[in-house]
């Protein structure tokens, strides 16, 4: 059954998490290749996955934002998530988590570009924030490609590391 999308790019459909999506959440956040850079242990427990799914649903219900589940439209395949979470007033944190089979194919930049445009036009964001694990060079390259500007390192409690941090103040590249 095809998902209902509230937003689309050329190849990607953006949906919203629901409690019945645990299988997708487990497929994504249960994959150590995905989580090795986003938590200190390198992998999420089943409870961590449940908590993350619940938090995304809470964010959507209270803030109208989340790291939305994304699907490859042509094949109706779950790809991962990309979206926003609260950061500061009129400022959101942008992030993307993709399953490994979708890496290196331009999906991350396509999804992030759609989210950036939505943040500035649909939410009137003043600024976006993003960070990455210092060992994740692919994320650094993505943020630079998207026009984010490095602003310093920020401590990220889930990994216990200082993550290179970036800001974006417009979506003129789109």
C-alpha positions in Angstrom: 0.0 0.0 0.0 1.4 3.4 -1.0 2.0 6.0 1.7 0.3 9.3 1.8 2.9 12.1 1.2 2.5 15.6 2.4 5.6 16.8 0.5 7.5 15.4 -2.5 10.7 16.0 -4.4 11.5 14.4 -7.8 12.2 11.0 -6.3 11.2 11.2 -2.7 7.9 11.2 -0.8 7.7 12.6 2.7 5.2 11.0 5.1 4.6 11.2 8.8 5.6 8.7 11.5 2.8 6.8 13.3 2.9 4.2 16.0 2.5 1.4 13.5 5.8 2.3 11.8 8.0 0.5 14.3 9.1 -1.9 11.6 10.5 1.0 9.6 12.0 2.7 12.7 13.7 -0.6 13.6 14.9 -1.1 10.0 16.5 2.4 10.1 17.7 2.9 13.7 18.4 -0.8 14.3 21.0 -0.6 11.5 24.5 0.0 13.0 25.7 1.5 9.7 23.1 4.2 10.3 23.5 4.7 14.0 27.3 4.4 14.4 27.7 8.2 14.2 24.6 9.2 16.1 24.9 7.5 19.5 27.9 6.7 21.8 27.4 2.9 21.8 27.1 2.9 18.0 23.8 1.1 18.1 20.3 1.7 19.3 18.6 -0.8 21.6 14.9 -1.7 20.9 13.9 0.8 23.7 16.0 3.5 22.1 14.2 2.9 18.8 10.8 3.0 20.5 11.8 6.2 22.3 13.1 7.8 19.1 9.9 6.9 17.2 7.8 8.2 20.0 9.8 11.5 20.1 9.3 12.0 16.4 5.6 11.6 16.7 5.5 14.0 19.7 7.4 16.6 17.7 5.0 16.3 14.9 1.9 16.6 17.2 3.3 19.5 19.2 5.6 21.4 16.7 4.4 20.2 13.2 7.9 19.0 12.5 9.9 15.7 12.8 12.5 13.7 11.0 9.8 12.6 8.5 10.0 9.1 7.1 10.9 9.2 3.4 10.1 6.8 0.6 11.4 6.3 -2.9 8.3 7.2 -4.9 9.0 5.0 -8.0 9.3 1.8 -5.9 7.4 2.8 -2.8 10.5 1.8 -0.7 11.3 3.1 2.7 14.6 5.0 2.6 15.0 6.6 6.0 14.1 9.9 7.4 14.8 13.6 6.8 13.4 16.6 8.5 13.5 19.1 11.4 13.4 19.2 15.1 13.2 22.1 17.5 16.5 23.9 18.2 16.0 27.6 19.1 13.2 30.1 18.6 12.6 30.4 14.9 15.5 28.1 14.3 15.4 24.3 13.6 17.9 21.5 13.4 17.9 19.7 10.1 19.0 16.1 9.8 18.9 13.1 7.5 19.3 9.4 8.2 19.3 7.0 5.2 19.5 3.3 4.9 22.9 2.3 3.3 21.4 1.1 0.0 20.4 4.7 -0.6 23.9 6.3 0.1 25.9 7.9 -2.7 22.9 8.4 -5.0 22.0 12.0 -4.3 19.0 11.1 -2.2 20.4 12.9 1.0 20.9 16.2 -0.8 17.5 15.9 -2.6 15.7 15.2 0.6 17.6 17.9 2.6 17.0 20.5 -0.1 13.2 19.8 0.1 13.3 20.1 3.9 15.3 23.3 3.7 12.9 24.9 1.3 10.0 23.9 3.5 11.6 25.3 6.6 12.2 28.7 5.1 9.0 29.0 3.1 6.5 26.9 5.1 7.7 27.6 8.6 9.4 31.0 8.1 12.5 29.7 9.8 15.1 32.4 10.3 18.0 29.9 10.4 18.7 26.2 10.3 21.3 24.4 12.4 23.0 21.1 11.5 25.8 19.1 13.0 27.6 15.8 12.4 29.8 13.3 14.1 33.4 14.4 13.5 34.1 11.1 11.9 31.3 11.3 9.4 32.9 12.9 6.4 29.9 12.2 4.1 27.7 14.4 6.3 30.3 17.2 6.3 30.4 17.1 2.5 26.6 17.1 2.3 26.3 20.2 4.6 28.9 22.1 2.6 27.1 21.2 -0.7 23.8 22.5 0.8 25.4 25.8 1.7 25.7 25.4 5.5 28.4 27.5 7.1 30.6 26.0 9.8 30.2 28.0 13.1 32.2 25.9 15.6 32.0 22.6 17.5 29.1 21.8 19.8 28.9 19.1 22.4 26.4 16.4 21.4 25.4 14.4 24.5 24.1 11.3 22.6 27.7 10.6 21.2 29.7 12.3 24.0 31.6 14.2 21.3 32.0 17.7 20.0 30.3 17.8 16.6 31.2 20.3 13.9 28.2 22.6 13.7 26.8 24.6 10.9 24.1 27.2 10.1 22.1 28.1 7.1 20.3 31.4 6.7 18.6 31.1 3.3 17.7 28.6 0.7 19.0 30.5 -2.3 20.8 27.5 -3.7 17.5 25.7 -4.5 
